[in-house]
Amino acid sequence: MFDEALAQLTILYGDDPSYRIERAHLANAVQVAWSAMRKGWQRAEGVRLNDAARQV
């Protein structure tokens, strides 16, 4: 997850040589990476049978 957070910071700030990673920026990037992982897990679980029956 830390690698994904650093990758996101690299995308946001590019190769700016004057940029320093700050604790707040890293904490936010970790939250975004964690949220993306959690949403992926939820999508991977799929729709439960009870939910599918209600949608019909």
Secondary structure, DSSP 8 states (H G I E B T S, - for coil): -HHHHHHHHHHHHTT-TT----HHHHHHHHHHHHHHHHHHHHHHH---HHHHHHH-
